[in-house]
Amino acid sequence: MTLTASPPAFLERRLTNDAPLLILPQTAQDGRGKHLHVHPEGQLYLALQGLIVVEAGDVRTVLPPGHIGWIPPGLRHGASAHSQHAVDSLVGLTIYLAPALCLTLPATSQAWRMTPLVEAVLGRLRELPPYAAPDARQTRLLDVLLDELAHTPAEALRLVMPRHPRLLQMAAAIAHDPADGRSLDAWADALGLSRRSVTRHFREETGMSLIAWRQLARLQRGMELLHAGEAVTTVALTLGYDSVSSFIALFRRVLGTTPARFAGR
């Protein structure tokens, strides 16, 4: 399922310093793919139920409920929603920010766990009609939201793709089949590169070791399979784990919950 596009009015009107904020509900539409696009506004994705998968530049992020994804201005991106509920059901919120408000936020796509303060502030800001200029109180709340996001630690939900063509080939194969357990030496031989070259360049371009990157690829795919209704044991084996406990430990370490609780939510 893909997130419905913004209303036509958004394509014709741009946010200004007087009306710098636009919060829109996002619903799931069946049978459509991602629509890559770009705009000068910054964009926040907030998952309320289901999963929101965001692809921005060379980064893929899977957002479970209670998390916020960030797209800086001018970055080509697309998003898809995975909902267990009816088509057109509410899955999240999209928040557009005028470029002037984005200066304190990261220059790359990002993901955060939603703090109680962010949740409370958004509850108030949602009362603002679309394209309406915020009053003094709402402006202060917006400042609090941006400050809280700027100082919230990033979540390890971003899968950065390498730029080197042969490393990208390897990463794409692993992302497509996270159960692919080929060793670093096996991949180096297949790519015609030295082990040292693969290790150094992969870390430089993704910020992660190949082992850590593969774990995150498995976690992202695991969230999608669990949300689709697969059993925890089935998901662990599908992802290439020899023991279910290893999958549960990774899930708990990164997301702070167990796969069973995540699936139940």
Residue pairs with C-beta under 8 A, 6 or more apart in sequence:
1 28
1 29
1 30
1 31
1 32
1 80
1 81
1 82
1 83
1 87
2 28
2 29
2 32
2 33
2 34
2 35
2 78
2 79
2 80
2 81
3 26
3 27
3 28
3 29
3 52
3 79
3 80
3 81
3 91
3 92
3 94
4 26
4 27
4 28
4 29
5 35
6 24
6 94
6 96
7 24
9 131
10 22
10 24
10 96
13 131
14 40
14 41
14 98
15 21
15 22
15 41
15 96
15 97
15 98
15 131
16 98
17 98
17 100
18 133
19 98
19 131
19 132
19 133
19 134
20 97
20 98
20 100
20 101
20 134
20 142
21 95
21 96
21 97
21 98
21 101
21 125
21 128
21 134
21 142
22 41
22 95
22 96
22 130
22 131
23 93
23 94
23 95
23 96
23 122
23 125
23 126
23 128
23 130
24 93
24 94
24 95
24 96
24 130
25 90
25 92
25 93
26 45
26 52
26 81
26 90
26 91
26 92
26 93
26 94
27 81
27 88
27 89
27 90
27 91
28 50
28 81
28 82
28 83
28 85
28 87
28 88
28 89
28 91
29 87
29 88
30 87
33 80
34 55
34 78
34 79
34 80
35 78
36 55
36 76
36 77
36 78
37 76
37 77
37 78
38 74
38 75
38 76
38 77
39 73
39 74
40 73
40 74
40 99
41 73
41 96
41 97
41 98
41 99
42 70
42 71
42 72
42 73
42 96
42 97
42 98
42 99
42 101
42 102
42 105
43 70
43 71
43 77
43 94
43 95
43 96
43 97
44 68
44 69
44 70
44 71
44 93
44 94
44 95
44 97
44 149
45 52
45 54
45 63
45 68
45 69
45 70
45 71
45 79
45 92
45 93
45 94
46 67
46 68
46 69
46 92
46 93
46 94
46 95
46 114
46 122
47 63
47 64
47 65
47 66
47 67
47 68
47 69
47 91
47 92
48 65
48 90
48 91
48 92
48 93
49 65
49 83
49 84
49 85
49 89
49 90
49 91
49 92
50 65
50 81
50 82
50 83
50 84
50 85
50 91
50 92
50 227
51 62
51 63
51 64
51 81
51 82
51 223
51 224
51 227
52 62
52 63
52 69
52 79
52 80
52 81
52 82
52 91
52 92
53 60
53 61
53 62
53 63
53 79
53 80
53 81
53 82
53 224
54 60
54 61
54 63
54 69
54 71
54 77
54 78
54 79
54 109
55 61
55 77
55 78
55 79
56 71
56 75
56 76
56 77
56 109
57 75
57 76
57 77
57 108
57 109
58 160
58 161
58 162
58 163
59 108
59 109
59 158
59 159
59 160
59 161
60 158
60 159
60 161
60 175
60 220
61 69
61 109
61 111
61 157
61 158
61 159
62 157
62 220
62 223
62 224
63 69
63 92
63 111
63 157
64 223
64 255
64 262
65 265
66 113
66 114
67 111
67 112
67 113
67 114
67 155
67 157
68 111
68 112
68 113
68 114
68 118
68 149
69 109
69 110
69 111
70 105
70 106
70 109
70 110
70 111
70 112
70 149
71 77
71 109
72 102
72 105
72 106
72 107
72 108
72 109
73 99
73 102
75 109
77 109
81 91
81 92
82 224
82 227
82 228
83 89
83 91
84 227
84 229
93 122
93 126
95 122
101 142
101 146
104 146
104 147
104 150
105 146
105 149
105 150
106 154
109 158
110 154
110 158
111 154
111 155
111 157
111 158
112 118
112 149
112 152
112 153
112 154
112 155
113 152
113 155
115 148
115 152
117 144
117 148
118 145
118 148
118 149
118 152
121 141
121 144
121 145
121 148
122 145
124 138
124 141
125 134
125 138
125 141
125 142
125 145
128 134
128 138
134 141
134 142
155 254
156 216
156 254
157 216
157 220
157 254
158 216
159 175
159 213
159 216
159 217
159 220
160 205
160 206
160 207
160 208
161 168
161 171
161 172
161 175
161 206
162 168
162 170
162 171
162 201
162 202
162 205
162 206
163 205
164 201
164 205
166 191
166 192
166 193
167 191
167 198
167 201
167 202
167 205
169 191
170 187
170 190
170 191
170 198
171 206
171 213
173 180
174 180
174 213
174 214
174 217
175 217
178 214
178 217
178 218
178 221
178 239
178 240
179 218
179 238
179 239
179 240
180 240
181 240
182 190
184 195
184 198
184 199
184 210
185 195
187 198
187 210
188 194
188 195
188 197
188 198
191 198
198 210
199 209
199 210
202 208
202 209
202 210
202 213
203 209
206 213
208 216
215 250
216 254
218 239
218 240
218 241
218 247
218 250
219 250
219 251
219 254
219 255
221 239
222 235
222 236
222 239
222 247
222 251
222 259
223 262
225 234
225 235
225 238
225 239
226 232
226 235
226 259
226 262
226 263
227 263
229 263
230 238
232 244
232 247
232 248
232 259
232 260
232 263
233 244
235 247
235 259
236 243
236 244
236 246
236 247
236 248
236 259
237 244
239 247
241 247
247 259
248 258
248 259
251 257
251 258
251 259
251 262
252 258
255 262
257 265
